[in-house]
Amino acid sequence: MTDPRPGSAPGPGRRLRVLAAMSGGVDSAVAAARAAEAGHEVTGVHLALSANPQSFRTGARGCCTIEDSRDARRAADVIGIPFYVWDLAERFRRDVVEDFVAEYRAGRTPNPCLRCNEKIKFAALLDKALALGFDAVCTGHYASVVETADGRRELHRSADLGKDQSYVLGVLDERQLAHAMFPLGDTRATKDEIRAEAERRGLAVARKPDSHDICFIADGDTRGFLAGHLGSAEGDIVDEEGRKVGTHQGAHGFTIGQRRGLRIGHPAPDGKPRYVLDISPVSNTVTVGPAEALDVVALTAVKPRWCGTAPDGPGTYTAQLRAHGGETPVTAEPVGDELRVRFGEPVRGVAPGQAIVLYDGTRVVGSATIATTERAGAAVGRGTG
């Protein structure tokens, strides 16, 4: 365990040139206001990411509409900071949307929010900010950057674990953390209190609903979105013995651990619910079985990214496997370009394509993308790789 000295901005005590990413929501607006109130020279920027910029929030659940950009501009005016809109729609389409579709095409389950943080907010945006002379990028994420006694910077969970978003920031490396600012990370205020703060500051977004789901799928219909990009192709749903138990219109419409929407016409022999165990995009086959067949005891992950120095051998950590999931004890070891993980007890709902994020106490050690899994009782690894 590290013994960090709290701090939510690069170089505590310094007046910084800060680029505040303003989505048009309440969290990013309050974060920008706090950065300005702390004495930093803040400039607001809204990232135009939508492929359909004419869309409005009515009926939508994303965060990239024209209405959002206008809300962000109004908030910047109230805070009294300069404001710009940067068009990163093409970069977003290539690095996030196309990646999302390609991962589902390959039978994997990606996390687009994590990919957006890696490729857009702390790659494209940060690189441009540094080139323009800014010292830091500020966002409304609930996470904390702390500085240790020897001057290193670490990513930690938010003070309020109920709102913690460190999982989707686990892709940030040491250089990016050196220029990251999360003014909300040290607060234990409830969301209602954040909204009350926004209201006190005169920010009109104080009562604006939170964005949720996948921002580029406005209606929340992920299966319909994927069908529009990948088409429909009837395939078989089979049990663990390979017996056909149903059909589907595209293997890309399923995820490991899914129970609802299988549309299997007759019950399992034991009468228990069945879950998606494996997805084979080559044969367009979905394999289903009992819940206990989902138990995973180990996995191999690829493309590790470390929030600081990479571990030099095996270690004991806790791991988080989804944005709103809990922690589970693991032993993990980097081996070449892979991360090999063994769970202290079996876990379920682990799908290739998901991110696994390692923690040492509250400190984020790093993350990697799950490639294969080993199921309990299996002689060899199972899972779509």
Beta strands, then each sheet from edge to edge (+ up, - down):
strand 1: 17-21
strand 2: 41-48
strand 3: 83-87
strand 4: 136-138
strand 5: 143-147
strand 6: 153-157
strand 7: 180-181
strand 8: 235-238
strand 9: 244-248
strand 10: 275-280
strand 11: 285-289
strand 12: 296-306
strand 13: 315-320
strand 14: 327-335
strand 15: 338-347
strand 16: 355-360
strand 17: 363-375
sheet 1: 3+ 2+ 1+ 4+ 7+
sheet 2: 5+ 6-
sheet 3: 9+ 8- 11- 10+
sheet 4: 12+ 15- 14+ 13- 16+ 17- 12+
end
